Amino acid sequence: MWWLLWLIAPLLVLFCSLDVWYFLRVAAVLLRAWFQPQIRDITAEQTLTGWVSPHDIDMCHMNNARYLRECDFARLSLYIRNGVFKGLRALKASMVVGATTIRYRRALCIGEGFELRSRIVTWDDKAFYLEQRFVSTKDGLVCAVMYCKQSIIRSSPDKIMQHLCKRKVDCPEFPEDLQHWVNFISASSQALRAESGLEEKSK
């Protein structure tokens, strides 16, 4: 009996202090991506399937924050399969999320299946820009769309592309809606710099 308590107590502490399911999900995504075929086209779309579990919901539909978490998992899989992580390691670089925006079009309800379709749309001298779509398997409706700016540190998207493709790669043109979003990010950054006095200090 005592051995059972000694086993259960550490597990309770672990589950209370850490989001254990998150780390288990990360491990599952890594293993799955590792054993899937590599994607040769870096800008190719990749699809992950999922469903809305009771753990994901509030008021019987997927919690807003869960969409962003699912997008994290999908980007992790995408970068493993298309070689971007390999390029980052080779160039001793890293990446961080610089900005995200998501548009919710229709709720994904408990038990509903979905496809999360992710792709690198384009890039500039500092970041990759991705689009991620939640598509219901029930009726094919795009339920949510997210844009993500993935900033590269100690390198650049161009260097990563050259490393992976062994040649200079021209970046695709920015779609109009994505360009509007990038302009918003730039304007917001300039306004915050001015608000904090950084613009005056740099002159």
N, C-alpha and C positions, 0 to 999 in steps of 0.2 A: 504493500500500500504506500509506504513512504517513498519508494522509488518512483511511483507514479506522480506524487506531488512534486518531487524534485525535478521531474521532466516537464510537468505542466507549468510550474511557476516561472521558469526562465522564458518559456514560450509566451506566457501572458505579458511578462515585462517587455519582451521583444515587440509584440504586436501593439502594445500600448505606447511604446516610445518611438517606434519607427513605422513608416508606411510599408509594411512587409510585402503587400501585394504589388506595390510599385516595383520593387527590386526583383521580385519573381517575374513580373511581366517584362522587365528589361532583359533579364536572362533569357526568357523565351524568345523575345524578338531577335536578340543577338544570335542565338542558336539557329533559329529559322533562316535568318538572312545568310548566315555562314554556309549553310548547306544548299541554299538556292543558287541557281546559275547566275553568274555575274552579268550585269547589264553593260553592254558595250557602248551604247549611246548614252552619254551622261545626261542628256536632256530628256531621255525617254520617261514616260509616265510609269509609275509603279503602283500597284493596287494591293492594299491590305484589307482583309475582310474582318468584320467584327459584329457584335450585337450588343444591344443595350441591356446590361445586367442590372439586377436590383441594387448592386453596389454603386451604379453610375447615376442613379436617378434622384431627382427631387420633384415632388408633385407628379410622379408617374412618367416624367420625360427626362432625357439626359440633362444633367446639370451643365450649365454653361462652361464651367471650368474643365469638365471632362473632355470637351471637344479639343481644347488646347493640349491636354495631356495625350490624347490619342494622336494628335499631330506630331508631338515629340517622338512617340514611338515610331511613327511612319517615317519621319525624317532620319531617324537612326538607322532603320532598315535600308532606306534609299541610299544613304551615304556609304554604307558597307557594300552594297551591291554594285553601285556605279563607280566605286574606287576613290571617291573624294576623301574618305578617311585615310586611305592608303597614301594619297598625295599629301595630306596634312602631316602625317608621320614622317614621310620622306623629306619634307621641307621644314620640319621642326616648327610647324605652325599650329594654330588652334582656331576654333571658331566659337562665336557666341551669338545668341539671338539679339539683334539690334532693335527690332521692332516687329510687331505682329498686329494684324487687324483681322477681325472675323465678322462675317455677315451671316446672321441666322435667318433662314427663309421659311423653314417649317420644322417643328419639333420632331426629334427622333424619340419614339415612345418605348416603354419597357418591352423587351422581347423582340424589338424590331432589328432586323439585320441591315448592315450598311457596308458599302465599299468606300474606303478612304484612298482617293487617287491623288498621288503626289508627284510633282515634277519641278525641275529647275526651269524657270521661264527664261531668265537671262541673268546677266551680271554686269557690274561696273568695276572700277579699279579697287573697290574696297569690300564688296559684298556680293553674295549670290541672292537672287530673289526667287522665291518658290511660291507656287500655288498648290493648295490642298483642298480637295472637294469631298464632302460627305454625300454619297449618293445612296438613297434608299434602295434596298434590293426588292422592296415590295412593289414600287411603282416607277423606279428609275429617276425620281425627282432629286435634283441637287438641293439638299436640305441646308447646307451651310458651305460657305467658301471662305478660306483663309489665305491671306498673303503673309509671307514671312521674309524678313530681311536677315540673312545669315552673314554676319560680319566676320571677316577673316583677319586674324591677328598674326603679325610677324611674317606675312606673305601677302598674296593677292589671288583672287580668282583666276586671273590671267596666267600666273605662274603655275597654279595647280592644273589648269587645263593643258598648258604646254607640257607639264611633266607627265600627265596621263596620256595625252594624244601624240606626244613627241613632235609637235608642230604648233605653229601659231594658229589659234582658233578665234575666229571672229564671233563676237557675242551676238545673239539674236536681238532684233529691235524690241524696244519696250512697248508692250500693248498700251493703248491709250489709258485704260482704267488703272493699270499698274503705274504708269508715269504720273498720273494725278496723285496717287498715294505717295510716291517717292517725293514729289514736290511738297506735299503736306509735311512729310517727315523733315525735309530740309528747312521749310519755313518754321516749323515748331522748334527745331534745333537752334536756328538763328535767334528766334524770339527768346528762348531760355538763356542763351549766351548773353544776349543784351540785358536781360533782366538781372543776371548775376554779375554784370559788369565785365565779362570776359572780352566783349567786343572792344571796349575802350582800352583794356590792358594790352590787347594785341596790336593796337595802332602805334 
